Amino acid sequence: MAITHLTDLHTHYDESVYGSRRKQILLEQHAAGVCGIVNSGSDIPSSRRSVELASKYDFIWASVGVFPLSAYTVPGGWLDAIRKLAQQPRVVAIGEIGLDYRLPETDAEKQKAVFHPQLELARELGLPVIIHDCLADEDVLAALQNCPVPAMIHRFFSGLAYGRKFVEMGVHLGIGPAITYPDAGELIALVKEMPIELLLLETDCPFLPTLRFEGKPATSDMLEDVVRTIALARGDITPQEVAEVAKQNAERFLSIQF
């Protein structure tokens, strides 16, 4: 039986890979049981595209922000631009923002100089944040301690120990297609023990399909594989119940109704 009430809290449907089929693909997602999508900005142009996309479909919302690998090239007035976009009607979060230390040429201070003001902006506007965290767990934890705002770690894959630390702070974890891959042992262990109230669903599409669709651009309907994997790991909930609980969590986190 198909799963309904799926919610995808982190997507990039404005990416060029969807091309002329974007509208058709989005309508297919809705028809397949995806009731809510948040399209995320990663810089000012993509944040604008996210707002535009959300204005066209009643099941799509937007998050706006500058993510860490765009932090080195932000234009003058970037924060005011994000503030203005964040006040558009269908913007529900600041994101994706965060820290990414994977590259040898990483400049952590430049990234923090963009990340921290956006946390403050979220607190100013009363919005939650969607955080990109790659090998930067300690600094992300410290930033959230210094500026506590409702937060989701997008595409969480930091391991069991850091997952527990985020959960202890009441931070939501975005669980997506990574959980369907063979190297997801720690993520599965975390999903088994974490409070289900902090679980959110996402695909990061088009970047991360589930194992069954490896090599294809991800779409939100692939969350069906994700909720089935979560239900199997936990053993105390059905796949449909995972979708329903994640939807309730998302509505509470974003202060909207799908």
C-alpha positions as CSV (number, residue, x, y, z in Angstrom):
1,M,0.0,0.0,0.0
2,A,1.3,3.5,-0.9
3,I,2.3,5.8,1.9
4,T,0.5,9.1,2.2
5,H,1.1,12.3,4.1
6,L,4.9,12.4,3.3
7,T,6.7,15.6,4.1
8,D,10.0,16.6,2.6
9,L,11.6,19.3,4.6
10,H,14.7,19.9,2.5
11,T,14.7,19.9,-1.3
12,H,16.3,21.8,-4.2
13,Y,13.6,21.5,-6.9
14,D,15.0,24.8,-8.4
15,E,18.1,22.9,-9.6
16,S,18.5,22.7,-13.4
17,V,18.5,18.9,-13.4
18,Y,14.7,19.1,-13.3
19,G,14.6,21.4,-16.3
20,S,11.4,21.5,-18.4
21,R,9.9,18.6,-16.4
22,R,10.0,20.5,-13.1
23,K,6.2,21.2,-13.0
24,Q,5.3,17.7,-14.0
25,I,7.6,16.2,-11.4
26,L,6.3,18.4,-8.7
27,L,2.7,17.5,-9.5
28,E,3.7,13.8,-9.6
29,Q,5.1,14.1,-6.1
30,H,1.8,15.6,-4.8
31,A,-0.2,12.8,-6.5
32,A,2.1,10.2,-5.0
33,G,1.3,11.2,-1.4
34,V,3.7,14.0,-0.7
35,C,1.6,16.6,1.0
36,G,4.3,19.1,1.9
37,I,7.7,20.2,0.5
38,V,10.2,22.9,1.7
39,N,12.5,24.1,-1.0
40,S,15.8,25.4,0.4
41,G,18.0,28.2,-0.6
42,S,21.8,27.9,-0.4
43,D,22.7,31.5,-1.5
44,I,20.7,34.6,-2.5
45,P,19.8,33.5,-6.0
46,S,18.6,30.1,-5.0
47,S,16.7,31.6,-2.0
48,R,14.9,33.9,-4.5
49,R,14.1,30.9,-6.7
50,S,12.8,29.0,-3.7
51,V,10.4,31.8,-2.8
52,E,9.3,32.0,-6.4
53,L,8.6,28.2,-6.5
54,A,6.7,28.3,-3.2
55,S,4.5,31.1,-4.6
56,K,3.3,28.8,-7.5
57,Y,2.2,25.6,-5.5
58,D,0.1,25.4,-2.4
59,F,2.0,22.3,-1.2
60,I,5.5,24.0,-1.4
61,W,7.1,26.3,1.2
62,A,10.5,28.0,1.1
63,S,13.5,28.4,3.4
64,V,16.1,31.1,2.6
65,G,19.7,31.4,3.6
66,V,23.4,31.2,2.7
67,F,25.1,27.9,3.2
68,P,28.7,27.5,4.3
69,L,30.3,26.9,0.9
70,S,28.6,30.0,-0.4
71,A,29.9,32.0,2.6
72,Y,33.2,33.0,0.8
73,T,31.5,34.9,-2.0
74,V,28.6,36.7,-0.3
75,P,27.8,40.1,-1.8
76,G,27.5,43.3,0.1
77,G,24.2,43.6,1.8
78,W,23.6,39.8,1.8
79,L,22.1,39.7,5.3
80,D,19.5,42.4,4.4
81,A,18.6,40.5,1.3
82,I,18.0,37.3,3.3
83,R,16.0,39.3,5.9
84,K,13.8,40.7,3.1
85,L,13.3,37.3,1.5
86,A,12.6,35.7,4.9
87,Q,9.6,38.0,5.4
88,Q,7.8,36.8,2.2
89,P,4.5,35.0,2.9
90,R,5.5,31.3,2.3
91,V,9.0,31.4,3.9
92,V,9.0,29.1,6.9
93,A,12.7,28.9,8.0
94,I,16.2,30.2,7.6
95,G,18.2,27.7,5.7
96,E,20.2,26.1,4.6
97,I,22.8,27.6,6.8
98,G,25.7,26.1,8.8
99,L,29.3,25.0,8.7
100,D,31.2,22.6,6.4
101,Y,34.7,21.6,7.2
102,R,35.3,18.9,4.6
103,L,37.6,20.7,2.3
104,P,41.4,21.4,3.0
105,E,40.9,25.1,2.1
106,T,38.1,25.5,4.7
107,D,38.1,28.9,6.4
108,A,36.0,28.3,9.5
109,E,36.0,31.9,10.6
110,K,34.5,33.1,7.3
111,Q,31.8,30.5,7.5
112,K,31.0,31.4,11.1
113,A,30.8,35.1,10.0
114,V,27.9,34.1,7.8
115,F,26.4,31.4,9.9
116,H,26.1,33.2,13.3
117,P,24.3,36.3,11.9
118,Q,21.7,34.1,10.3
119,L,21.1,32.3,13.6
120,E,20.5,35.8,15.1
121,L,18.2,36.7,12.2
122,A,16.2,33.6,12.8
123,R,15.8,34.5,16.5
124,E,14.9,38.1,15.5
125,L,12.2,36.9,13.1
126,G,10.9,34.0,15.2
127,L,11.8,31.4,12.5
128,P,13.4,27.9,12.9
129,V,16.7,27.1,11.2
130,I,17.7,24.3,8.8
131,I,21.4,23.5,9.4
132,H,24.0,22.0,7.1
133,D,26.6,20.4,9.3
134,C,29.5,18.6,7.7
135,L,32.4,17.6,10.1
136,A,31.6,20.7,12.2
137,D,29.4,19.2,15.0
138,E,31.2,20.8,18.0
139,D,31.0,24.3,16.4
140,V,27.4,23.8,15.4
141,L,26.5,22.7,18.9
142,A,28.3,25.7,20.4
143,A,26.5,28.1,18.0
144,L,23.1,26.7,19.0
145,Q,24.0,26.9,22.7
146,N,24.9,30.6,22.2
147,C,21.9,31.4,20.1
148,P,19.2,28.9,20.9
149,V,16.6,28.7,18.2
150,P,14.4,25.8,17.0
151,A,16.7,23.8,14.7
152,M,16.9,20.9,12.3
153,I,20.1,19.2,11.3
154,H,19.6,18.6,7.6
155,R,20.7,15.2,6.1
156,F,21.9,14.1,9.5
157,F,24.8,11.6,9.3
158,S,27.1,12.7,12.1
159,G,27.1,9.4,14.0
160,L,25.5,8.2,17.2
161,A,27.5,10.2,19.7
162,Y,26.7,13.6,18.1
163,G,23.2,12.6,17.3
164,R,22.6,12.0,21.0
165,K,24.1,15.5,21.8
166,F,21.8,17.2,19.3
167,V,18.8,15.3,20.6
168,E,19.6,16.2,24.2
169,M,19.4,19.9,23.1
170,G,16.0,19.2,21.5
171,V,17.3,19.6,18.0
172,H,15.3,17.9,15.2
173,L,17.2,15.5,12.9
174,G,16.4,15.3,9.2
175,I,16.4,11.7,8.2
176,G,16.5,10.8,4.5
177,P,17.8,8.4,1.9
178,A,21.1,7.9,3.6
179,I,19.4,5.5,6.0
180,T,18.7,3.1,3.2
181,Y,22.4,2.5,2.4
182,P,24.7,-0.3,3.8
183,D,26.9,2.2,5.8
184,A,24.0,3.5,7.8
185,G,24.5,1.4,10.9
186,E,25.0,4.3,13.3
187,L,22.1,6.3,11.8
188,I,19.8,3.3,12.2
189,A,20.9,2.9,15.8
190,L,20.2,6.5,16.4
191,V,16.7,6.3,14.8
192,K,15.9,3.3,17.0
193,E,16.6,5.2,20.2
194,M,15.8,8.9,19.4
195,P,12.5,10.5,20.5
196,I,10.2,10.1,17.5
197,E,9.0,13.7,18.2
198,L,12.4,15.0,16.9
199,L,12.3,13.1,13.6
200,L,11.8,14.9,10.3
201,L,11.9,13.6,6.8
202,E,13.9,15.0,3.9
203,T,15.5,13.9,0.6
204,D,17.9,16.8,-0.2
205,C,16.8,16.1,-3.8
206,P,18.1,15.9,-6.4
207,F,21.4,15.1,-4.6
208,L,20.6,11.9,-2.6
209,P,18.3,9.2,-3.9
210,T,17.5,6.1,-1.9
211,L,19.6,3.0,-2.5
212,R,16.9,1.5,-4.8
213,F,17.1,4.5,-7.1
214,E,20.9,5.1,-6.8
215,G,22.2,7.1,-9.8
216,K,18.9,8.9,-10.4
217,P,18.0,12.4,-9.3
218,A,16.2,12.2,-6.0
219,T,12.5,13.1,-5.7
220,S,10.3,13.4,-2.7
221,D,8.3,10.2,-3.3
222,M,11.5,8.3,-2.5
223,L,10.7,9.0,1.1
224,E,8.5,5.9,1.0
225,D,11.7,3.8,1.1
226,V,12.9,6.0,4.0
227,V,9.8,5.6,6.2
228,R,9.8,1.8,5.6
229,T,13.4,1.6,6.7
230,I,12.7,3.7,9.8
231,A,9.7,1.6,10.7
232,L,11.7,-1.6,10.3
233,A,14.6,-0.2,12.4
234,R,12.3,0.9,15.3
235,G,9.9,-2.0,15.3
236,D,7.3,-0.1,17.2
237,I,5.6,1.9,14.4
238,T,4.3,1.3,10.9
239,P,5.7,3.1,7.8
240,Q,2.4,5.1,7.5
241,E,2.6,6.0,11.2
242,V,6.2,7.3,10.6
243,A,4.9,9.5,7.9
244,E,2.1,10.8,10.1
245,V,4.3,11.5,13.0
246,A,6.9,13.2,10.9
247,K,4.2,15.4,9.4
248,Q,3.0,16.4,12.8
249,N,6.5,17.1,13.9
250,A,7.1,19.3,10.7
251,E,3.9,21.2,11.3
252,R,4.9,22.0,14.9
253,F,8.5,22.8,13.9
254,L,7.5,25.2,11.1
255,S,4.3,26.5,12.6
256,I,2.2,25.6,9.5
257,Q,-0.3,23.0,8.4
258,F,0.3,20.8,5.4
